[in-house]
Each structure stands twice: as C-alpha cells, then as structure tokens.
Amino acid sequence: MKSYVVGGAVRDELLGLPVQDRDFVVVGATPEEMTERGFKPVGKDFPVFLHPETHEEYALARTERKSERGYKGFTVHAAPDVTLEDDLKRRDLTINAMAKASDGTLIDPFNGRKDLKEGVLRHVSEAFAEDPVRILRVARFAARFGFRIAEDTLALMRRMVDSGEADALVPERVWQEFARGLTARHPERMLEALEHSGLRARLLPELAVWPQKFTGSRPVRYAHLCWALDEAALGALSDRLRTPSEERELALLALRFKGKIPFEKPDQMLQILKTADAFRRPERFAQLLEVARLAQPGFDPALLERALQAAAAVDAGAIARGASAPAAVSALVDRARERAISEALGS
C-alpha cells in the first residue's frame, strides 16, 4: 500500500503557489484495510477516506467507465490492482494528472510539467469527452492561470458541444464552475474559451459581448458582465444559471440605474438613492457605483457619494417629532434631504 499526493496540490507547488489542500491517492489497498488503519470512510460514489489525524482525503486508486449520459453517468472501479497511472489517466488535464511520492519523486506520465511551463491546457485522454463539466473546468483554468487551450483539446470540446453531451450539464455545477472562473484573474479568458468551444452560444446566449477586464467582488463582476443586457435577458440568464440572489439583485439594480445616467438635479439624485435603498444598504450602493464606474466610460461616482453623505446626515427622527401630521413626514424628510444634497453640491 502506497499513497501519493495528486492533482492540484502538485500543480500549484510546481507553479510556486500556496497549497491550500492536499488530496492523496492510495494504491494497493482495499476499503477494509483503510478502515483497519483508522481511516474514516466518507465517499458516496467511490472509496474516499479521511486520515485519522490530519483529516486529509485519501481516495483509493480508481478507473471510471462511462455508463450513461451526463457528468454522473460513470461506473467506478476501485481495487488493489488499479495502478497510479491508471488513476491519473482518468483525470481531465495533464497539469492535473501528476503525483508526488512520499520521497518527493514526481510522477508525470502525461508530461504535465512541460505543459505547465509552456502554459498549455491539454486533455489527458479521449475519456475527457465523457464528462461535460470538463469544458467548464478548462474554461475556469484558463481564467485562473491565463493559459492557452491546446488545439486538439479545443477541438474535442467543440465535438462534445456539437454532439449534445454538454446539454446534460446541470445549473448547480455550471454556476459552481462559472462563479469560480468569474472571480479568477482573467474571467475574460473563461468566456473566450466558452465561445471558442461553442458552449457560450448554447449555455449563455445572452452574453454576446463581455468586458475585457474585471475587478471587484463576485456580485460586482456579475453585474458588470450583465451591464449590456436588458431586464428580460438578465432574468433568463440568471434563471438558467441559478444565480444567487446577491448577484442577481445587484445586476438588476445596475440595469435600472444605467438608464438614469446622467443625473444632475437633487430630486433625481434622491430618487436614485431611495430606489437603490442606499440609506439602509450603503455597502450595496457602493457596489452599484463601482459597477457603473467600471461599465460606463466617464461615469464619476463622486457626486452621488456626496449626495448620499449629505442626505444621510438629515435627522429624519427630529423631522418626524416636529411634524404636525404623520402622513406628512415622508414628504418633509424628502424635501430636507433634497436641500441637503443641493447645498452639498452647490446647486
């Protein structure tokens, strides 16, 4: 029985990146032997165990055979006779199909280290085509590392899309990979990869154009990505991706906001602040301004920031206590806030 560090930990170490988690493959063992050594079984689809002390994951070496359509349609074979190379061969990309022995020896049967040095994403074998999620993973790795996709791998991705294999993707997995790519260093590379594979047109038909640079949080990036859409298209895209409410709400708010640019009058500014719920949610309003600054050339958020500061300083409680009729409070507060905005902006 031997164990090896595999996959992302080996890749990231070779790239000089921090290694967050280590996964291990165990060769020559049975599930019974693992439990006898104190490992705790946790795998549902194949034998995975937690180390009794470190709690790191140890999976028995395995092979997979396609048994039905979709990313879950596999029959797994894990047995002592499965070799390390057998296990590595089932992986998606050569840069993820390397292992490291306990003595530090690198096992690299598919030249992953060479592809790392050259910045290439290349599939390990034709078995890549059996799992449509791998198209998204390649796109996500392009976003993370900025690597180019090997031509034969890109051609294989196109065939998967054309054959309908990618139609089996489920929204939860799509969003999981898409969201990780969106927060990577080069999200535009993910979108380019999806475009060249043909998957963008099927999966994200609303996104015919996209920014060439992304910054900020994930909600800001999603809203920036969707800036060119209308509300119907945003709704269709968000429904298909099962986009979380925080991202969806900010994107919708941004679409409604962009139609009001430019704005100059205090009453217009106050209406924007109220519509955006800026008094109760100033952090989200700051995100909205960030989206507009990124997406709208020439937009300067300074005026609205000053308007919010001035309007928020109005003592609505004091106005309410001095009002002769409760029904008049809202209008009185609005007028006071408009005056505060006008004075702050010198208008």
C-alpha positions in Angstrom: 0.0 0.0 0.0 1.4 3.4 -1.1 0.0 6.8 -1.1 0.7 9.8 -3.3 -0.2 13.5 -3.3 -2.1 14.1 -6.6 -3.8 16.8 -8.7 -4.0 20.4 -7.8 -1.6 20.3 -4.9 1.2 19.0 -7.1 0.3 21.5 -9.9 0.3 24.5 -7.5 3.5 23.5 -5.8 5.3 23.4 -9.2 3.8 26.8 -10.0 5.1 28.2 -6.7 1.6 28.9 -5.5 0.3 28.3 -1.9 -1.1 24.8 -1.5 -4.4 25.0 0.4 -5.5 21.4 0.4 -3.8 18.1 -0.4 -5.5 15.1 -1.9 -4.0 11.6 -1.8 -4.4 8.5 -3.9 -3.8 5.2 -2.3 -2.5 2.3 -4.5 -2.7 -1.4 -3.5 -5.3 -1.2 -0.7 -8.9 -2.2 -0.1 -11.6 -0.3 1.8 -11.3 -2.9 4.7 -7.5 -2.2 5.0 -8.1 1.5 5.1 -10.7 1.3 7.9 -8.4 -1.1 9.8 -5.7 1.6 9.8 -8.1 4.1 11.3 -9.3 5.9 8.2 -12.9 7.1 8.2 -14.9 6.4 5.0 -16.7 9.4 3.6 -17.1 8.7 -0.2 -20.5 8.1 -1.6 -19.7 7.4 -5.2 -16.3 5.8 -4.7 -14.0 4.9 -1.8 -12.7 8.1 -0.1 -11.4 8.2 3.4 -10.3 10.8 5.9 -6.9 10.4 7.6 -7.3 9.7 11.3 -5.0 12.6 12.4 -4.7 15.1 9.5 -8.3 14.6 8.2 -6.9 14.9 4.7 -8.7 13.0 1.9 -7.3 9.7 0.7 -9.0 8.1 -2.3 -8.4 4.5 -3.5 -6.9 4.5 -7.0 -9.7 4.0 -9.4 -10.8 3.9 -13.0 -14.1 5.1 -14.5 -16.2 3.8 -17.3 -18.9 5.8 -19.0 -22.3 4.2 -18.4 -24.8 6.9 -19.2 -25.1 10.5 -20.4 -24.1 13.3 -18.2 -21.4 14.1 -15.6 -22.7 11.5 -13.1 -23.0 8.7 -15.6 -19.9 6.6 -14.6 -19.2 3.2 -13.2 -16.3 3.4 -10.8 -13.8 0.5 -10.3 -11.5 0.8 -7.3 -9.3 -2.2 -6.4 -5.7 -3.0 -5.3 -4.8 -3.9 -8.9 -5.5 -0.3 -10.2 -2.2 1.4 -10.7 -1.3 5.1 -10.1 -1.0 5.7 -13.8 -4.5 4.1 -14.3 -5.8 6.6 -11.8 -4.0 9.6 -13.3 -5.2 8.7 -16.8 -8.8 9.3 -15.9 -8.1 12.9 -15.0 -9.0 15.9 -17.1 -5.8 17.8 -17.9 -2.2 16.9 -18.0 -1.4 19.6 -15.4 -3.8 17.9 -13.0 -2.5 14.4 -13.8 0.7 14.5 -11.8 1.6 12.8 -8.5 4.2 13.2 -5.9 5.6 10.2 -3.9 6.4 10.5 -0.2 10.1 10.8 -1.0 9.4 13.8 -3.3 9.6 12.0 -6.6 7.4 13.5 -9.3 5.3 11.0 -11.3 4.3 12.7 -14.5 3.3 10.1 -17.2 1.5 12.6 -19.4 4.0 15.5 -19.5 2.0 17.8 -17.3 5.1 19.6 -16.0 6.0 20.5 -19.6 2.5 21.9 -20.3 2.8 23.9 -17.0 6.0 25.5 -18.2 4.5 26.3 -21.6 1.2 27.5 -20.2 -1.0 24.9 -22.0 -4.2 23.3 -21.0 -4.3 19.8 -22.7 -6.6 16.9 -22.1 -5.1 13.6 -20.9 -7.1 11.2 -23.0 -10.2 10.9 -25.1 -12.1 10.0 -21.9 -12.2 13.8 -21.3 -15.2 13.8 -23.6 -17.2 11.7 -21.2 -17.7 14.5 -18.7 -19.2 17.8 -19.9 -18.2 19.6 -16.7 -14.7 19.4 -18.0 -15.4 22.0 -20.7 -16.3 24.4 -17.9 -13.2 23.3 -15.8 -10.9 24.0 -18.8 -12.5 27.5 -19.2 -12.1 28.1 -15.5 -8.5 27.1 -15.5 -7.9 29.4 -18.5 -9.4 32.2 -16.3 -7.3 31.3 -13.3 -3.9 30.8 -15.0 -4.3 32.7 -18.3 -3.1 29.5 -20.1 -4.0 28.8 -23.7 -6.0 25.7 -24.7 -4.3 23.1 -26.9 -5.9 23.0 -30.3 -6.7 19.3 -30.1 -8.4 19.9 -26.7 -10.4 22.8 -28.0 -11.5 20.6 -31.0 -12.6 17.9 -28.6 -14.6 20.4 -26.5 -16.4 21.5 -29.7 -17.3 18.0 -30.6 -18.7 17.5 -27.1 -20.9 20.5 -27.6 -21.9 19.6 -31.1 -22.8 16.0 -30.0 -25.1 17.3 -27.3 -23.1 15.8 -24.4 -22.8 19.3 -22.9 -26.6 19.5 -22.8 -26.6 17.2 -19.8 -24.9 20.0 -17.6 -27.0 20.9 -14.6 -27.3 24.5 -13.4 -25.7 23.9 -10.0 -22.5 22.6 -11.5 -22.5 25.3 -14.2 -22.7 28.1 -11.6 -20.1 26.4 -9.4 -17.5 26.5 -12.2 -18.7 29.7 -13.7 -18.5 31.6 -10.4 -15.0 30.4 -9.7 -13.9 31.5 -13.1 -15.6 34.8 -12.7 -13.6 35.6 -9.6 -10.3 34.4 -11.1 -7.6 36.7 -12.5 -8.7 36.5 -16.1 -12.5 35.9 -16.4 -12.5 37.1 -20.0 -10.3 34.0 -20.8 -13.1 31.8 -19.5 -15.7 33.5 -21.7 -13.3 33.3 -24.7 -12.9 29.5 -24.1 -16.6 29.0 -23.8 -17.1 31.0 -27.0 -14.5 29.0 -29.0 -15.9 25.7 -27.8 -19.4 26.7 -28.9 -20.8 26.3 -25.3 -21.3 30.0 -24.8 -23.9 30.2 -27.5 -25.8 27.3 -26.0 -25.4 28.0 -22.3 -25.1 31.8 -22.2 -26.7 33.1 -25.4 -27.4 36.5 -23.8 -23.7 37.2 -23.3 -22.7 38.0 -26.9 -20.2 40.6 -25.6 -18.3 40.9 -22.3 -15.8 43.2 -20.6 -12.1 42.7 -21.3 -11.2 43.4 -17.7 -12.9 42.5 -14.4 -12.2 43.8 -10.9 -14.1 43.8 -7.6 -16.3 41.3 -5.8 -18.2 38.5 -7.5 -21.5 40.4 -7.4 -19.8 43.4 -8.9 -18.2 41.3 -11.6 -21.5 39.6 -12.4 -23.3 42.9 -12.7 -20.5 44.3 -14.9 -20.8 41.3 -17.1 -24.6 41.8 -17.5 -24.4 45.6 -18.0 -25.2 45.4 -21.7 -28.4 43.2 -21.2 -32.0 44.3 -20.7 -34.0 43.0 -17.8 -35.6 40.2 -19.7 -32.3 38.8 -20.8 -30.8 39.2 -17.3 -33.7 37.3 -15.9 -33.4 34.5 -18.4 -29.6 34.2 -17.9 -29.9 34.3 -14.1 -32.7 31.7 -14.1 -30.6 29.4 -16.3 -27.5 29.7 -14.1 -29.4 29.7 -10.8 -27.5 32.8 -10.0 -27.6 33.6 -6.2 -29.8 36.4 -5.1 -27.0 38.8 -4.1 -25.5 38.7 -7.6 -28.9 38.8 -9.3 -30.2 41.8 -7.3 -27.1 43.9 -7.9 -27.2 43.2 -11.6 -30.8 44.1 -11.9 -30.2 47.3 -9.8 -27.4 48.2 -12.2 -29.5 47.8 -15.3 -32.2 50.1 -13.8 -29.5 52.6 -12.7 -27.8 52.9 -16.0 -30.9 54.2 -17.7 -30.9 57.2 -15.4 -27.4 58.3 -16.2 -26.6 61.2 -16.4 -28.4 62.9 -13.4 -27.9 66.4 -12.1 -30.9 67.6 -10.0 -31.1 66.9 -6.3 -34.6 65.4 -6.6 -33.2 63.0 -9.3 -30.4 62.0 -7.0 -32.6 61.5 -4.0 -34.9 59.2 -6.1 -31.9 57.1 -7.1 -30.8 56.8 -3.5 -34.2 55.7 -2.4 -34.7 53.3 -5.3 -31.3 51.7 -4.6 -32.1 51.5 -0.8 -28.9 53.4 -0.3 -29.8 54.6 3.2 -30.3 51.1 4.6 -27.8 49.3 2.4 -24.9 51.7 1.8 -22.4 48.8 1.1 -24.6 47.6 -1.8 -24.9 51.1 -3.1 -21.1 51.4 -3.1 -21.0 48.2 -5.2 -23.6 49.7 -7.6 -21.4 52.8 -8.1 -18.4 50.5 -8.6 -20.2 48.6 -11.4 -21.3 51.9 -13.1 -17.7 53.2 -12.9 -16.3 50.1 -14.5 -19.0 49.7 -17.1 -19.9 53.3 -18.1 -17.0 55.3 -19.5 -16.7 58.8 -18.0 -19.1 58.0 -15.1 -17.9 59.7 -11.9 -19.5 58.3 -8.6 -18.3 61.3 -6.6 -21.5 63.3 -6.9 -23.7 60.5 -5.8 -21.4 59.7 -2.9 -21.5 63.3 -1.7 -25.3 63.3 -2.2 -25.7 60.2 -0.1 -23.5 61.5 2.7 -25.5 64.8 2.8 -28.9 63.1 2.7 -28.0 60.5 5.2 -27.0 63.3 7.7 -30.6 64.6 7.7 -32.2 63.8 11.1 -35.4 62.1 10.0 -36.4 61.4 13.6 -36.3 65.1 14.5 -38.4 65.9 11.5 -40.9 63.2 12.4 -41.2 64.5 16.0 -41.8 68.0 14.8 -44.4 67.2 12.1 -48.0 68.2 12.6 -49.3 65.1 10.8 -47.7 61.6 10.5 -48.7 61.5 6.8 -46.5 64.5 6.1 -43.3 63.1 7.5 -42.1 61.3 4.3 -42.5 64.4 2.2 -40.9 66.6 4.8 -37.9 64.3 5.0 -37.5 64.2 1.2 -37.5 67.9 1.0 -34.9 68.2 3.7 -32.7 65.7 2.0 -33.1 67.4 -1.3 -32.0 70.7 0.3 -29.0 68.9 1.9 -28.0 67.5 -1.4 -28.4 70.8 -3.1 -26.2 72.5 -0.5 -23.6 69.8 -0.6 -23.3 70.0 -4.4 -23.5 73.8 -4.5 -26.5 73.7 -6.9 
